[in-house]
Amino acid sequence: MNHDEKINAAPQTAGEHIRDDDIFVVLGGVEDGYQLVTAADPVADTGGSSRKADSFDEYLIGPELEELGKTSPFGLVIRIGIKDDVKAAVSEKDLEAVVEKKLGDILNLISGVSHEQTRDQIEIKISVDAVKNGVTFEKIESFVREQLMEEFPFIESAAVRIYTDKEAVKAGLEIARRVYEKRDERALSIHDDEADKFYGCKICQISSPAHVCVITPDRPSVCGTINWFEAGASALANPDGHVFEIEKGELLDEAGGEYAGVNSALAVGSGGENERVLLYSLIENPHTTGSVFEIIAFYIPEMNGIGLIDRTTKTPSVNCLTFEEMMIFTGYGQQISGFSGVGEMYLLSDKFMQKEGGWDNVVWMSRSLKDKLIQKIGMMESGGPRYEKLLGRIRLIPTENDAENLNALADYWNRHE
């Protein structure tokens, strides 16, 4: 094993599939896992330190990579220092999520490392060969730090800490979730008709070249990690980066959320692969999806309704397809009627699939997603009567426990309508 050479990393390793027999360890996944970027914020350090951004005492809390079993809890915390001229123009907090979203792309550059998902849903696979070839947590820490400094000119300093200790990960996960909740709460404070511009994101084009994510107040990023405020801060702080301004242009379809300026930006950004998008539609020119997404919205023609399934659900949905099987029709920049990846916060928007009736026309959802949304809405400090109505609707919608197939789904609604 060579501990001296630098880590083997290159763009062509992005999207690398690691077979089960070749896996040394899975970080996160079935175990607790999270990634969090904070702007020199002491809450990022589970020890409660108030040290500066570049002064973590230790890069690792817990066992080293070589000491882990087949699975391990995992936390990745990065504390960034923002340059003074950028801090004067944008909120530091609004830059965190954009940097956080890039972590997957950075880790996927490493040969023998596969990173999927975001926030508290991450799953990182490291191969046996990668460990044999000298990949260590120390090298990963150094590589991530160097890549962040290179990728984001507004970052002045960065400190990376990895957690594999079970209790430390558990404690850090609770802190991370509170940060996520604060970001999400703020995202709900403005709507599309109040914004003078939208934003586009092309971070996922490394694996999905035709995908351009349109980020609006009512429709956060498909991956669920970047809201409109954060996209705006990123575009201002790093004008040559992955996030860019989109002029809304003429409103062509109010119910569907079609804008002339968005269509123009989509056509250019996708290289002509996609020329129209209706931001609030599942059937007519739906928003495309990259390689990272939490939830699939899918059309159920037999019920003329909408189904929702989250990535954590491994059993088939009511249409007999699993999440993994529906990814074939959903991801990688394709625009296929009746399938669209969505972020969790879009589900709470007034504009959620408005063209097809929104929540009033959702007829099935996975149990884990239902439970998560009920808990999330219950914890929110704002929302009032609208969220009370939404909660009532979500509680009524059947899951795989109530309807395993289309016949059972029709019977369910015959009894409940």
C-alpha positions as CSV (number, residue, x, y, z in Angstrom):
1,M,0.0,0.0,0.0
2,N,1.4,3.3,-1.0
3,H,0.7,6.1,1.5
4,D,3.1,8.6,0.0
5,E,1.7,9.2,-3.5
6,K,-1.2,11.6,-4.1
7,I,-4.7,10.4,-4.5
8,N,-5.6,9.1,-8.0
9,A,-8.4,11.4,-9.2
10,A,-9.7,12.4,-12.7
11,P,-12.9,13.5,-14.3
12,Q,-13.3,10.2,-16.1
13,T,-13.8,8.3,-12.9
14,A,-17.0,10.3,-12.1
15,G,-20.0,8.1,-12.2
16,E,-17.9,5.0,-11.6
17,H,-19.9,2.0,-10.5
18,I,-18.5,-0.1,-7.7
19,R,-19.8,-3.7,-7.6
20,D,-20.9,-5.1,-4.3
21,D,-18.0,-7.7,-4.3
22,D,-15.5,-4.8,-4.8
23,I,-16.7,-2.6,-1.9
24,F,-14.4,-2.1,1.1
25,V,-16.8,0.0,3.0
26,V,-20.1,1.9,2.6
27,L,-20.1,5.2,4.5
28,G,-23.6,6.4,5.5
29,G,-26.3,4.6,3.5
30,V,-27.9,2.2,5.9
31,E,-25.9,3.9,8.7
32,D,-26.2,7.5,9.9
33,G,-24.5,9.8,7.5
34,Y,-24.5,13.5,6.6
35,Q,-22.4,16.3,5.0
36,L,-22.4,19.9,6.1
37,V,-20.7,23.0,5.0
38,T,-20.8,26.1,7.3
39,A,-19.3,29.5,7.0
40,A,-16.8,29.5,9.9
41,D,-19.7,28.6,12.2
42,P,-18.9,27.0,15.5
43,V,-22.0,24.9,15.3
44,A,-20.3,22.8,12.6
45,D,-17.9,21.4,15.2
46,T,-19.7,19.0,17.5
47,G,-17.2,19.9,20.2
48,G,-18.6,23.4,20.3
49,S,-15.4,25.1,19.3
50,S,-15.2,28.7,18.2
51,R,-11.9,28.2,16.3
52,K,-11.4,29.9,13.0
53,A,-12.3,28.2,9.7
54,D,-8.9,26.8,9.0
55,S,-8.0,25.5,12.4
56,F,-9.6,22.1,13.1
57,D,-7.3,20.4,15.6
58,E,-7.9,16.9,14.1
59,Y,-9.1,15.9,10.6
60,L,-10.7,12.7,11.9
61,I,-12.9,11.7,14.9
62,G,-13.2,8.0,15.0
63,P,-11.6,4.9,13.3
64,E,-9.4,5.2,10.3
65,L,-10.6,4.0,6.9
66,E,-8.6,0.7,7.1
67,E,-10.1,-0.1,10.5
68,L,-13.8,0.1,9.4
69,G,-16.1,-2.8,8.7
70,K,-18.4,-3.2,5.7
71,T,-20.6,-0.3,6.7
72,S,-19.9,2.8,8.9
73,P,-21.6,5.9,10.1
74,F,-20.1,8.9,8.5
75,G,-20.0,12.7,8.9
76,L,-18.2,15.2,6.6
77,V,-18.0,18.7,8.0
78,I,-16.3,21.6,6.1
79,R,-15.9,25.0,7.7
80,I,-15.2,27.7,5.1
81,G,-13.9,31.2,5.4
82,I,-15.3,33.7,2.9
83,K,-13.2,36.5,1.4
84,D,-14.1,39.9,2.9
85,D,-15.1,41.5,-0.4
86,V,-17.6,38.7,-1.0
87,K,-19.0,38.9,2.6
88,A,-19.7,42.5,2.0
89,A,-22.0,41.6,-1.0
90,V,-23.8,38.4,0.0
91,S,-24.8,36.5,3.0
92,E,-22.2,33.9,3.9
93,K,-24.9,31.5,5.0
94,D,-26.3,31.5,1.5
95,L,-23.1,30.2,0.0
96,E,-23.0,27.1,2.2
97,A,-25.4,24.9,0.3
98,V,-23.8,25.5,-3.1
99,V,-20.4,24.4,-1.8
100,E,-22.1,21.5,0.0
101,K,-23.7,20.3,-3.2
102,K,-20.3,20.2,-4.9
103,L,-18.9,17.7,-2.4
104,G,-20.4,14.8,-4.3
105,D,-18.7,15.8,-7.6
106,I,-15.4,16.2,-5.8
107,L,-15.4,12.8,-4.1
108,N,-16.5,11.1,-7.3
109,L,-13.3,12.3,-9.0
110,I,-11.4,9.9,-6.8
111,S,-10.7,6.5,-8.4
112,G,-12.6,3.8,-6.4
113,V,-14.9,6.2,-4.6
114,S,-18.6,6.6,-5.4
115,H,-20.7,9.3,-3.7
116,E,-24.5,9.5,-4.0
117,Q,-27.1,11.9,-2.6
118,T,-26.9,14.9,-0.4
119,R,-27.5,16.2,3.1
120,D,-28.4,13.4,5.5
121,Q,-29.0,10.9,2.7
122,I,-25.4,10.4,1.5
123,E,-23.9,7.0,0.6
124,I,-20.2,6.8,-0.1
125,K,-18.7,3.6,-1.4
126,I,-15.0,3.0,-1.3
127,S,-13.5,0.0,-3.2
128,V,-11.0,-2.5,-2.0
129,D,-8.6,-1.5,-4.7
130,A,-8.8,2.2,-3.7
131,V,-7.7,1.2,-0.2
132,K,-5.0,-1.0,-1.5
133,N,-3.8,1.9,-3.7
134,G,-3.4,4.1,-0.8
135,V,-6.7,6.0,-0.3
136,T,-6.9,7.2,3.3
137,F,-9.1,9.6,5.1
138,E,-6.1,11.9,5.5
139,K,-5.7,12.0,1.7
140,I,-9.4,12.5,1.2
141,E,-9.4,15.4,3.6
142,S,-6.5,17.1,1.8
143,F,-8.0,16.5,-1.6
144,V,-11.5,17.9,-0.7
145,R,-9.9,21.0,0.8
146,E,-7.7,21.6,-2.2
147,Q,-10.5,21.1,-4.7
148,L,-12.9,23.4,-2.8
149,M,-10.3,26.2,-2.8
150,E,-9.7,25.7,-6.5
151,E,-13.4,25.5,-7.4
152,F,-14.8,28.4,-5.5
153,P,-12.7,31.7,-5.7
154,F,-14.7,33.2,-2.9
155,I,-13.3,30.7,-0.4
156,E,-10.4,32.1,1.6
157,S,-9.8,29.1,3.9
158,A,-11.3,25.7,4.4
159,A,-11.1,23.1,7.1
160,V,-12.3,19.5,6.7
161,R,-13.2,17.1,9.4
162,I,-14.4,13.5,9.0
163,Y,-16.4,11.6,11.6
164,T,-16.6,7.8,11.8
165,D,-17.2,7.5,15.6
166,K,-20.9,6.4,16.0
167,E,-21.8,8.8,18.8
168,A,-20.0,11.8,17.2
169,V,-21.8,11.1,13.9
170,K,-25.1,10.9,15.7
171,A,-24.5,14.2,17.5
172,G,-23.3,15.9,14.4
173,L,-26.3,14.6,12.4
174,E,-28.7,16.4,14.8
175,I,-26.8,19.6,14.4
176,A,-26.8,19.2,10.6
177,R,-30.5,18.6,10.5
178,R,-31.2,21.8,12.4
179,V,-29.1,23.7,9.8
180,Y,-31.0,22.1,7.0
181,E,-34.3,23.1,8.6
182,K,-33.2,26.7,9.0
183,R,-32.3,26.9,5.3
184,D,-35.6,25.3,4.3
185,E,-37.7,27.7,6.5
186,R,-36.1,30.7,4.8
187,A,-36.7,29.3,1.4
188,L,-40.5,29.4,1.9
189,S,-40.5,33.2,2.6
190,I,-40.7,34.3,-1.1
191,H,-42.6,33.1,-4.2
192,D,-42.0,33.1,-8.0
193,D,-44.2,36.0,-8.8
194,E,-42.2,38.2,-6.3
195,A,-38.8,37.4,-7.8
196,D,-37.4,39.5,-10.7
197,K,-35.1,36.7,-11.9
198,F,-34.5,33.0,-11.5
199,Y,-31.3,31.0,-11.5
200,G,-29.8,28.0,-13.3
201,C,-27.4,25.4,-12.0
202,K,-25.2,23.1,-14.1
203,I,-23.3,21.3,-11.3
204,C,-24.8,18.0,-12.3
205,Q,-23.7,18.3,-16.0
206,I,-20.5,16.3,-15.2
207,S,-22.8,13.2,-15.3
208,S,-26.0,14.6,-16.9
209,P,-24.8,17.0,-19.8
210,A,-28.4,17.9,-20.9
211,H,-29.7,18.8,-17.4
212,V,-30.1,22.4,-16.4
213,C,-31.7,22.9,-13.0
214,V,-33.9,25.9,-12.9
215,I,-34.1,27.3,-9.3
216,T,-36.9,29.6,-8.4
217,P,-38.4,30.6,-5.0
218,D,-41.2,28.1,-5.4
219,R,-39.0,25.4,-7.0
220,P,-35.7,24.8,-5.2
221,S,-33.1,22.6,-6.9
222,V,-34.0,19.0,-7.9
223,C,-31.4,17.7,-5.6
224,G,-33.1,19.4,-2.7
225,T,-30.0,21.3,-1.5
226,I,-30.0,24.8,-3.2
227,N,-32.8,27.3,-2.7
228,W,-33.3,30.6,-4.6
229,F,-31.5,32.8,-2.0
230,E,-28.5,30.5,-2.1
231,A,-28.4,30.3,-5.9
232,G,-28.5,34.1,-6.0
233,A,-25.6,34.4,-3.6
234,S,-23.5,31.9,-5.5
235,A,-24.2,33.6,-8.9
236,L,-23.1,36.9,-7.4
237,A,-20.0,35.6,-5.6
238,N,-18.8,33.4,-8.4
239,P,-20.1,34.7,-11.7
240,D,-18.0,32.2,-13.7
241,G,-19.3,29.2,-11.7
242,H,-22.0,26.6,-12.1
243,V,-24.9,28.8,-11.0
244,F,-26.1,31.7,-13.2
245,E,-28.9,34.2,-13.5
246,I,-31.9,33.5,-15.7
247,E,-34.1,36.4,-16.8
248,K,-37.7,35.2,-16.4
249,G,-39.0,36.7,-19.6
250,E,-42.7,36.6,-20.7
251,L,-45.0,34.3,-18.7
252,L,-46.3,31.9,-21.3
253,D,-48.4,29.5,-19.1
254,E,-49.3,30.6,-15.6
255,A,-50.7,27.2,-14.5
256,G,-47.7,25.3,-15.9
257,G,-45.0,27.8,-15.0
258,E,-43.6,28.4,-18.5
259,Y,-41.4,31.4,-19.0
260,A,-39.8,32.5,-22.3
261,G,-36.5,33.5,-20.6
262,V,-36.3,30.1,-18.9
263,N,-36.9,28.3,-22.2
264,S,-34.1,30.2,-23.8
265,A,-31.7,29.5,-21.0
266,L,-32.6,25.8,-21.0
267,A,-32.1,25.5,-24.8
268,V,-28.6,27.0,-24.5
269,G,-27.6,25.2,-21.3
270,S,-28.7,21.8,-22.6
271,G,-27.0,22.2,-25.9
272,G,-30.4,22.1,-27.6
273,E,-31.5,18.8,-26.1
274,N,-34.4,20.5,-24.3
275,E,-36.1,23.7,-25.4
276,R,-39.2,24.0,-23.2
277,V,-39.9,23.4,-19.6
278,L,-43.1,23.9,-17.5
279,L,-41.8,24.3,-14.0
280,Y,-45.1,23.2,-12.4
281,S,-46.1,20.3,-14.6
282,L,-45.4,16.6,-14.5
283,I,-46.8,15.7,-17.9
284,E,-46.2,18.6,-20.3
285,N,-42.4,19.3,-20.8
286,P,-41.5,18.5,-17.2
287,H,-38.4,19.7,-15.5
288,T,-35.4,17.5,-16.2
289,T,-33.5,15.7,-13.5
290,G,-29.8,15.1,-13.0
291,S,-28.1,12.2,-11.3
292,V,-28.8,13.3,-7.7
293,F,-32.4,13.5,-6.5
294,E,-34.4,12.4,-3.5
295,I,-37.9,11.9,-4.8
296,I,-39.6,10.8,-8.1
297,A,-43.0,12.2,-9.0
298,F,-44.7,9.9,-11.5
299,Y,-48.0,9.9,-13.4
300,I,-50.5,7.1,-12.8
301,P,-52.7,7.1,-15.9
302,E,-55.1,4.5,-14.5
303,M,-56.0,7.0,-11.8
304,N,-55.2,10.2,-13.7
305,G,-53.2,11.0,-10.6
306,I,-49.7,11.6,-9.2
307,G,-47.5,9.2,-7.3
308,L,-44.5,10.0,-5.1
309,I,-41.7,7.7,-4.1
310,D,-38.4,8.5,-2.2
311,R,-35.0,6.9,-2.6
312,T,-35.1,5.2,0.7
313,T,-38.1,3.0,-0.4
314,K,-36.7,-0.2,-1.8
315,T,-40.0,-2.0,-2.5
316,P,-42.0,-1.4,-5.7
317,S,-44.4,1.5,-5.9
318,V,-48.0,1.1,-6.8
319,N,-47.1,0.9,-10.5
320,C,-44.9,-2.1,-9.7
321,L,-41.7,-0.2,-10.4
322,T,-39.0,0.6,-7.8
323,F,-37.3,3.9,-7.4
324,E,-34.2,2.5,-9.0
325,E,-36.2,1.3,-12.0
326,M,-38.0,4.6,-12.4
327,M,-34.6,6.4,-12.4
328,I,-34.2,5.0,-16.0
329,F,-37.1,7.3,-17.1
330,T,-36.3,10.2,-14.8
331,G,-32.6,11.0,-14.5
332,Y,-29.6,12.1,-16.5
333,G,-31.2,15.1,-18.3
334,Q,-34.0,13.2,-20.0
335,Q,-37.4,15.0,-20.4
336,I,-39.9,12.2,-20.3
337,S,-43.6,13.0,-19.8
338,G,-44.9,11.6,-16.5
339,F,-41.6,11.4,-14.6
340,S,-39.7,14.1,-12.8
341,G,-37.3,14.2,-9.9
342,V,-38.2,16.7,-7.2
343,G,-36.6,18.1,-4.0
344,E,-38.4,17.8,-0.7
345,M,-39.0,21.5,-0.4
346,Y,-40.8,21.7,-3.7
347,L,-43.4,19.4,-2.2
348,L,-44.3,22.2,0.2
349,S,-44.7,24.8,-2.5
350,D,-48.1,26.2,-3.6
351,K,-46.8,25.5,-7.2
352,F,-46.1,21.8,-6.7
353,M,-47.3,20.1,-10.0
354,Q,-50.0,22.9,-10.2
355,K,-50.8,22.0,-13.8
356,E,-52.0,18.6,-12.8
357,G,-53.9,19.6,-9.7
358,G,-51.0,19.6,-7.1
359,W,-51.6,17.8,-3.9
360,D,-55.3,17.4,-4.5
361,N,-54.3,15.0,-7.3
362,V,-51.6,13.0,-5.4
363,V,-53.1,9.5,-5.1
364,W,-50.2,7.4,-3.7
365,M,-46.9,8.0,-1.9
366,S,-44.3,5.9,-0.2
367,R,-44.7,5.4,3.5
368,S,-41.2,6.7,4.5
369,L,-41.8,9.9,2.5
370,K,-45.3,10.4,4.0
371,D,-43.9,10.0,7.6
372,K,-41.0,12.4,6.8
373,L,-43.3,15.1,5.4
374,I,-45.7,14.8,8.3
375,Q,-42.9,15.2,10.8
376,K,-41.3,18.1,8.8
377,I,-44.5,20.1,8.5
378,G,-45.2,19.5,12.2
379,M,-41.8,21.0,13.1
380,M,-42.2,24.1,11.0
381,E,-42.8,27.4,12.7
382,S,-44.8,29.0,9.8
383,G,-47.5,27.9,7.4
384,G,-50.8,28.3,9.2
385,P,-54.0,27.0,7.7
386,R,-52.5,26.0,4.4
387,Y,-50.2,23.5,6.0
388,E,-53.0,22.2,8.2
389,K,-54.9,21.5,5.0
390,L,-51.9,19.9,3.4
391,L,-51.3,17.7,6.5
392,G,-54.9,16.5,6.3
393,R,-54.4,15.6,2.6
394,I,-51.1,13.8,3.2
395,R,-52.6,11.8,6.0
396,L,-55.3,10.6,3.7
397,I,-53.0,9.5,0.8
398,P,-52.4,5.7,0.8
399,T,-48.9,4.1,0.8
400,E,-47.6,0.7,0.0
401,N,-49.1,-0.5,3.3
402,D,-52.6,0.5,2.0
403,A,-52.4,-0.2,-1.7
404,E,-49.7,-2.5,-3.3
405,N,-51.1,-2.4,-6.8
406,L,-53.4,-0.4,-9.0
407,N,-56.6,-2.4,-8.2
408,A,-56.0,-2.0,-4.5
409,L,-55.4,1.8,-5.1
410,A,-58.7,2.1,-7.0
411,D,-60.5,0.3,-4.2
412,Y,-58.9,2.5,-1.6
413,W,-60.1,5.7,-3.2
414,N,-63.6,4.2,-3.8
415,R,-63.8,3.8,0.0
416,H,-62.4,7.2,0.9
417,E,-64.0,9.6,-1.6
